[in-house]
Amino acid sequence: MSLKTFALSALFTVSAAAAQAADLAPPRLPASGEAAEPYAWRAQLTAYAWLPDLGSTLTLGGGLPAFHKRMKRSDILNNLDGAIFLNGTLRKDRLLLMGDLTWSTISRGVTLPPRLGGLGIRSKVETLSITALAGYSVIAEPEFVVDLVGGARAWRLEGSIDVGAPLNLHGSKTNSWVEPVLGARIRWQFAPDWSLIGYVDGGGFDLDRSRTWQIYGTLNYRVSDTFYLSAGWRHLSLAYRDGGERLDVDLTGPLVGATLRF
């Protein structure tokens, strides 16, 4: 895969990755005097979007200068062909299970000036990220919950570039890897229908391959017992190495979500 294709693939992979949706209800504990008994699993499904600005540095090694790139969220949205961001959560007592799916496809086409041959060039990137976490509530009060979570996140990205006539060239490459993830989440219900959630995690821990960390916070409103709306801010940092090349990316921006509980 060409260097430009690799860089574009890695940039949009992290652009498409989304935050873990919050479990909006605390674990149910027995009331005073109530006999302890097993409780049914409670589930929720969240659809969400994250609109980050992007800053990146691509280091080629071999004494070559590093390349710096900044993209506004409007630039990313203008090149987005499609995306799906879903999160599912299961909770029983203090036990928490979480799954997250993000998929996106982004393409961009340019035409070189006539003095450079007038060639048409089009690049496309398809990304997939799947996260599976299990957690336990170390503090579980009706208004305040602290969860510790751990699991794995799988990444897959496919990048391609096409050069039009008269060259008619095509190149593509797929990269995939799996990284461990450890994190913590705090939920504070400060009013009957309002809550705040803070989340932080780290992944990769492989300094020769990949390393990630993220932090976010959301303000959540209960529309009904089964429907919630959320808004907040998220920052994600990624360091990815492929041979002698290294890509460092920072993304930061607002996120919004809608949650259905059942």
C-alpha positions as CSV (number, residue, x, y, z in Angstrom):
1,M,0.0,0.0,0.0
2,S,1.3,3.5,-0.8
3,L,2.3,5.8,2.0
4,K,-0.6,8.2,1.3
5,T,-3.1,5.4,1.4
6,F,-1.8,4.1,4.7
7,A,-1.9,7.5,6.2
8,L,-5.4,8.2,5.0
9,S,-6.6,4.8,6.2
10,A,-5.2,5.3,9.7
11,L,-6.6,8.8,10.0
12,F,-10.2,7.9,9.1
13,T,-10.1,4.7,11.1
14,V,-9.8,6.7,14.3
15,S,-12.1,9.3,13.0
16,A,-14.8,6.7,12.7
17,A,-14.2,5.1,16.0
18,A,-16.8,6.2,18.6
19,A,-17.0,6.5,22.4
20,Q,-18.4,3.8,24.5
21,A,-22.1,4.6,25.1
22,A,-23.0,5.1,28.8
23,D,-25.1,2.7,30.9
24,L,-27.6,5.2,32.0
25,A,-29.2,3.4,34.9
26,P,-27.4,2.3,38.1
27,P,-27.4,-1.3,39.3
28,R,-30.5,-2.2,41.3
29,L,-29.6,-3.1,44.9
30,P,-31.9,-4.6,47.5
31,A,-33.7,-1.9,49.6
32,S,-33.3,-1.9,53.3
33,G,-35.0,-5.0,54.7
34,E,-35.6,-6.5,51.2
35,A,-34.4,-10.1,50.8
36,A,-31.5,-10.4,48.3
37,E,-32.6,-12.4,45.2
38,P,-31.4,-12.7,41.6
39,Y,-32.5,-9.9,39.3
40,A,-33.2,-10.1,35.6
41,W,-30.7,-8.8,33.1
42,R,-31.5,-5.2,31.9
43,A,-30.5,-4.1,28.4
44,Q,-30.1,-0.9,26.5
45,L,-29.2,0.0,22.9
46,T,-27.6,3.3,21.9
47,A,-27.2,5.0,18.6
48,Y,-24.7,7.8,18.7
49,A,-22.5,10.1,16.6
50,W,-19.1,11.8,17.3
51,L,-18.0,14.9,15.4
52,P,-14.3,15.4,16.0
53,D,-11.6,17.8,14.7
54,L,-8.5,15.9,13.8
55,G,-4.8,16.6,14.3
56,S,-2.1,14.1,13.1
57,T,1.6,13.7,12.7
58,L,3.1,11.1,10.3
59,T,6.7,10.2,10.8
60,L,8.4,8.3,8.0
61,G,11.8,7.6,9.6
62,G,15.0,7.4,7.7
63,G,15.7,11.1,8.4
64,L,12.7,12.3,6.5
65,P,10.7,15.2,7.9
66,A,7.4,14.5,9.7
67,F,4.1,15.5,8.1
68,H,1.5,17.4,10.1
69,K,-2.2,17.4,9.1
70,R,-5.3,19.1,10.6
71,M,-8.9,18.4,9.5
72,K,-12.1,20.1,10.8
73,R,-15.2,18.1,11.5
74,S,-16.9,19.6,8.5
75,D,-14.2,18.2,6.2
76,I,-14.7,14.7,7.6
77,L,-18.5,14.9,7.2
78,N,-18.2,16.2,3.6
79,N,-16.3,13.0,2.6
80,L,-18.4,10.5,4.6
81,D,-20.3,8.0,2.4
82,G,-22.0,6.1,5.3
83,A,-21.6,5.1,8.9
84,I,-23.1,3.0,11.7
85,F,-22.4,3.6,15.4
86,L,-24.2,1.3,17.9
87,N,-23.6,0.3,21.5
88,G,-25.3,-2.4,23.6
89,T,-25.2,-2.9,27.3
90,L,-26.4,-5.7,29.7
91,R,-26.4,-5.2,33.4
92,K,-27.3,-7.6,36.3
93,D,-26.7,-6.4,39.8
94,R,-23.1,-5.3,39.8
95,L,-22.1,-7.1,36.6
96,L,-21.8,-5.1,33.4
97,L,-21.3,-6.3,29.8
98,M,-20.8,-3.9,26.9
99,G,-20.5,-4.2,23.2
100,D,-19.7,-1.5,20.6
101,L,-19.8,-1.5,16.8
102,T,-18.6,1.2,14.5
103,W,-18.4,1.1,10.7
104,S,-17.8,3.8,8.2
105,T,-16.8,4.3,4.6
106,I,-15.2,7.5,3.4
107,S,-14.0,8.5,-0.1
108,R,-12.5,11.5,-1.8
109,G,-11.7,12.3,-5.4
110,V,-9.5,14.9,-6.9
111,T,-8.5,15.9,-10.4
112,L,-4.9,17.1,-11.1
113,P,-4.4,20.3,-13.1
114,P,-3.8,19.9,-16.8
115,R,-0.1,20.7,-16.5
116,L,0.2,17.7,-14.2
117,G,-1.7,15.4,-16.6
118,G,-5.3,16.0,-15.5
119,L,-5.4,12.6,-13.8
120,G,-8.4,11.7,-11.7
121,I,-7.5,10.2,-8.4
122,R,-9.9,8.7,-5.9
123,S,-9.3,7.2,-2.5
124,K,-11.6,5.1,-0.3
125,V,-11.4,3.9,3.2
126,E,-13.7,1.4,5.0
127,T,-13.3,0.9,8.7
128,L,-14.6,-1.5,11.3
129,S,-14.1,-1.5,15.1
130,I,-15.7,-3.9,17.5
131,T,-15.3,-3.6,21.3
132,A,-16.3,-6.2,23.9
133,L,-16.0,-5.3,27.6
134,A,-17.0,-6.8,31.0
135,G,-17.1,-4.8,34.2
136,Y,-18.0,-4.7,37.8
137,S,-19.5,-1.9,40.0
138,V,-17.1,-1.4,42.8
139,I,-19.4,1.4,44.1
140,A,-23.1,1.0,43.5
141,E,-25.3,3.5,45.2
142,P,-28.6,4.8,43.8
143,E,-27.1,8.2,42.9
144,F,-23.4,7.3,42.4
145,V,-21.8,4.3,40.6
146,V,-18.2,3.5,39.8
147,D,-17.5,0.7,37.2
148,L,-14.2,-0.9,36.3
149,V,-14.1,-2.6,32.9
150,G,-11.8,-4.6,30.8
151,G,-11.8,-6.4,27.4
152,A,-10.6,-6.1,23.9
153,R,-11.0,-3.9,20.8
154,A,-10.6,-5.3,17.3
155,W,-9.8,-2.9,14.4
156,R,-10.0,-3.5,10.6
157,L,-9.3,-1.0,7.9
158,E,-9.3,-1.3,4.2
159,G,-7.8,1.5,2.0
160,S,-7.7,1.8,-1.7
161,I,-6.6,4.3,-4.3
162,D,-7.5,4.5,-8.0
163,V,-5.8,6.6,-10.7
164,G,-7.8,7.2,-13.8
165,A,-6.9,7.0,-17.5
166,P,-4.4,6.8,-19.1
167,L,-2.6,5.2,-16.2
168,N,-5.6,3.1,-14.8
169,L,-3.8,2.1,-11.6
170,H,-5.3,0.5,-8.5
171,G,-3.8,-0.2,-5.1
172,S,-5.3,-1.5,-1.9
173,K,-4.3,-2.8,1.6
174,T,-6.1,-4.2,4.6
175,N,-4.8,-3.8,8.2
176,S,-6.3,-5.5,11.2
177,W,-5.3,-5.9,14.9
178,V,-6.7,-6.6,18.3
179,E,-5.8,-4.7,21.5
180,P,-6.6,-5.1,25.2
181,V,-8.6,-2.3,26.9
182,L,-8.9,-1.3,30.5
183,G,-11.2,1.5,31.7
184,A,-13.3,3.1,34.4
185,R,-16.6,4.9,34.4
186,I,-18.3,7.1,37.0
187,R,-22.0,8.0,37.0
188,W,-23.6,10.6,39.2
189,Q,-27.4,11.2,39.2
190,F,-27.7,14.7,40.5
191,A,-31.4,15.1,39.8
192,P,-34.4,12.7,39.2
193,D,-34.1,13.0,35.4
194,W,-30.5,14.2,35.0
195,S,-27.1,12.5,35.3
196,L,-23.4,13.1,34.5
197,I,-21.1,10.3,33.3
198,G,-17.3,10.3,33.0
199,Y,-15.3,7.6,31.2
200,V,-11.6,6.9,30.7
201,D,-9.8,4.0,29.1
202,G,-6.4,2.9,27.7
203,G,-5.7,0.3,25.0
204,G,-2.9,-1.4,23.1
205,F,-0.1,-1.2,25.6
206,D,2.2,-2.4,22.8
207,L,4.7,0.4,22.3
208,D,5.9,-1.3,19.1
209,R,2.5,-1.6,17.5
210,S,-0.4,0.5,18.9
211,R,-1.4,2.6,21.9
212,T,-4.6,4.4,22.6
213,W,-6.3,6.3,25.4
214,Q,-9.5,8.3,25.6
215,I,-11.6,10.3,28.0
216,Y,-15.1,11.7,27.7
217,G,-18.0,13.1,29.7
218,T,-21.7,13.3,28.9
219,L,-24.8,15.1,30.3
220,N,-27.8,12.8,30.1
221,Y,-31.6,13.5,30.3
222,R,-34.3,10.9,30.9
223,V,-37.1,11.6,28.6
224,S,-39.0,8.5,29.9
225,D,-38.2,5.3,31.7
226,T,-37.2,3.7,28.4
227,F,-35.7,6.6,26.4
228,Y,-32.7,8.9,27.2
229,L,-30.8,11.6,25.3
230,S,-27.1,12.4,25.8
231,A,-24.6,15.1,24.8
232,G,-21.0,15.6,25.7
233,W,-17.4,15.9,24.7
234,R,-14.7,13.3,23.9
235,H,-11.0,13.2,23.3
236,L,-9.1,10.2,21.7
237,S,-5.4,9.8,21.2
238,L,-3.9,7.0,19.0
239,A,-0.3,6.0,18.3
240,Y,0.1,3.4,15.5
241,R,3.3,2.0,14.1
242,D,3.7,0.0,10.9
243,G,7.3,-0.9,10.2
244,G,9.4,2.3,10.2
245,E,6.3,4.5,9.9
246,R,4.5,6.0,12.8
247,L,1.2,7.8,13.0
248,D,0.1,9.9,16.0
249,V,-3.5,11.2,15.9
250,D,-5.6,13.3,18.3
251,L,-9.3,13.7,17.9
252,T,-11.6,15.9,20.0
253,G,-15.1,17.1,19.6
254,P,-18.8,16.8,20.6
255,L,-20.8,13.6,20.8
256,V,-24.6,13.0,20.9
257,G,-26.6,9.9,21.4
258,A,-30.1,8.4,21.9
259,T,-30.7,5.4,24.2
260,L,-33.5,2.9,24.3
261,R,-33.8,0.8,27.5
262,F,-35.8,-2.5,27.7
